[in-house]
Amino acid sequence: MLLENTSAVFKKMSHAAMRSGRRPEDVRLVAVTKTVGIDEIRKAADIGLRVFGENKIQEAKEKITILKFEISNSNIEWHLIGHLQRNKAKYAVRLFELIHSLDSEGLAADLNREAEKAGKIQRVLIQVKLSTEETKSGISEQDLPLLLKKVTSLENLKLEGLMTIPPFFDAPEPARPFFKRLCELRDELEKKGFVLPELSMGMSNDYEVAIQEGATLVRIGTAIFGERRDT
C-alpha cells in the first residue's frame, strides 16, 4: 500500500500544481513519519522518498540516529515540523536540515547560538499563526516583520520562507483562505526585500488546495502511511 499511496499523492500534487499554472517539480513532499516505525521509513526511502518530517525531538532522535548511517548516501533530509521548545534547540540543530516551526525571537537566538557551536548554517522557516485557535503555535501577523528582521540579522540562520497550520476542517475548501493569506503575506514581505521562496502548508486532508494557493512544501503523513498509530 505504501507505493500505491505515495503514487496517488504525487499524482494529485502534480495535477494541483498544473491546474494553478505551476510546475509539479516546484512542490516538494515532506513525508511525515510521526509514529511511523523505522522499517516503514526504510521502505519509504527505498521507493524514492527523500524528505521526512518529524514532530517531536525525542521520537526523531532515535529514528535519525539509526537511519542516518543506513541511508547516509541517499540525500535524505529530515525536517522538524512540530512545535520546538527553546530548551530543545541544541538537539534540533543537530538532527534537522530544515526547521519549519521557528516562532519567536528567543528561539531564533537559541538556534543561532547552537548552530554557531555546531559550525552549521541552520535553515529555518517562520511559523505564522493565522487562526485564533489557542492550541496553534506561531508568530502573529503583526509581530512577523520584527521576527523577520531578527532572524535575517543572525549569521548562523538561513531564513527560507514561512509555514502555517490552519484549523482542521472536514473538507479542504475552508482551509483555502489561510493558505491564500500566507502566500499574500509572503508576497508583501518580498516587496520589502525579504527573500522567502518556501511556503510550507497543506497536510493530508488539504494539500491539493494548499498547492493551488502556492505551497512549495506539503507535509503529508496519513495519506502515505495510513492512520496514525498511538505512541
N, C-alpha and C positions, 0 to 999 in steps of 0.2 A: 504493500500500500504506500510505502514511503515514496517510491519512484513515481507512482501514479499521482499521488497528491502533489508532489513537487512539480511535475509536468503540468498539472492543471493550474497551479498557481502561476507558473511562468507564462502560460498561455493567456491567462486573464490579465496579468501585468502588461504583457505586450499589447493586447487589444486596448486596454485602458490608455496606455501611452499613445498609441497610434490614433485613437479617437480624439485625443486632445492635441494632436499635431506634434507629438514628441517622438523621439526615437526610443524604442524599447531599451536599448543599452544605456540610456540616461537614468534608468531607475534600477537600484540595486536591492536585492533581497537580503534582509537580515533574518536568518533562521533562529527563532527564539527557542532556546533549549532549557528554559526553566523547567525543572522536574524531569527532564529527559535524561535517560541513562547514557553512560559512556558508550556502550555498544551501539546504541541507536545513533549517537553523534558520529561514530566511526562510519556507519553505513551512509549517513548523510554526506560526509566528506567523500566517501567512495563514489557517490553518484554525481559529485561535482559541486556541492555547496561549499562556499568558501568564507562566508561571513556569518558568525554565530553571535547571538546576543544573550546575555545573562542578566538577571535582575538583582541577584544578591552576591555579595563578595564571597561569603563562606562557601556557598554551593559552587560558585565559579572556580574558586581556588583549587579545589580537588580535581575538577574536570580538566582545567587548563594545565595543571601541573603534570597530569598523566598524559594528556593528548599532545602537548607541545613537542614532546620527544618523539612520539609515534608519527606525527604528521607535520614535522617541522619544515619539510621542504615543499609544502603544498600551498604556500601563500595564504594560509588560513589567517583570518583576522577575528579577534574577539572584541566585542563591543559591550560596554556596560550601558544598559538601557533603563535600569531601575534607579530609584532614589539613592543618592550617595550621602552618607553621614560624614561629617568632616573628619572624625577620628579614623575613618577607613580610607582616607585619601592616599596614604602610602601604598596600601595593597592595590588600590585601583590603578595607580600609575604603573605598578609592577606587572599587572595582569592584562591590561586592556590597551588596544591600539587607539580606540576612539571611545570617549565618554560622552553619552548623549544627554546627561542629566545635570549639568552644571547650572546652579540656580541661585548663587549668592556670591558676594564679593569675598566673604570669608573662605568659602570653599575654593574659590579661584586662587586665593593666596596660598592655601594649603597645597593644592595640586601643583602650583608653580614651584613651591619650595621642594616638594618631594620629587618633581621632575628634574629640578636642578641637581639634587642629590644623586639621582639615578643617571645623570648625563643624558637626558632624554627631552625631546620636544613633545609634550603631550597634546594630542589632538582632542578637541572638545567641541561640543555643541551646547548652546544655551537652551535650557528647557523653559518655555514660556507658558504660563498658566492663563488660558483664555476662558475658562469656565469659572463658575462661582462655587464649585464643589470644594468643601473644606479638606477632603481627603486627597485632593490633587496637589502635587508639588509644582514648583516652577516660579519664576520671577513674573511680576505683573507687567502689563504693557507699559505703564507709566514709569516703572523703575528699570525697564530694559535698557534704555540708552546709557544710563550710568554704568550698568554692569558691562555693557559692550566696551565702553571706554576703558574700564578697569582691566578687562580680560586682554584687550589688544595692547595694553601697556606692559604686560608681563612677558618676559623674554622666553620663558620655557613653556608657554602655552600657545597653541595654534588654533585660533577660532575658525571653524569651518562652516558654521551655519546654526540653524535653530531646530528645536524639537517641540512637539506638543502632544498631549494626550487629551482628546475630547471626552466628554461624558460618554458612558456606554448607552447605546441605543439598540433596540432590537433590529432596526433596519439601518442601512448605511446612510441614506439620504440626509437625515437630521444632523449628521456629523459634518456635512459639507461646509457649512458656514465657518466652522472652526478651522478647517484646512485652508479655506479661502482667505481667512483673516491672517493666518500665519504667512501665507505667500505675499499678501499685501504688505504686511509688516516688513518682511524681508526686502521687498522692492523699495519701500520707503527708506529703509536704512541704507540700502546700497546707493541710493541717490545722495546720501550724506557722506559717502566714502567708505563705508564698511563693505568688506568682501565676504559674502555669505552664500556660497554655492550650494550647500546641502540643506534640504528640508526633510527631517525625519518625522514622518507622520503616516498613520494608517496601520491597522492591525488586521487580523484575520477576518473580522466582520465588516471592514470598511475600506480596505486598501485600494480597491478599484476607484472609489470616489476620491481618495487621497491623491492617487496618481493623476487623475483628471485635473486636480487643483494644484499640481506642481510638486508632489513628493519626489524626492530623489532616493530616499531610503525608506523601505516599508518593513515593519517589524512583525513577522508572521510566525506563529507557533502552532496553534491548534489546527489550522488548515493544512499543515505539513505533517505534524507528528500525532495528530489526534487530540482528544480531550486531555486536558492536563491532569496528571496524577498528583494526589496529595503527597507532601513530603513529611 
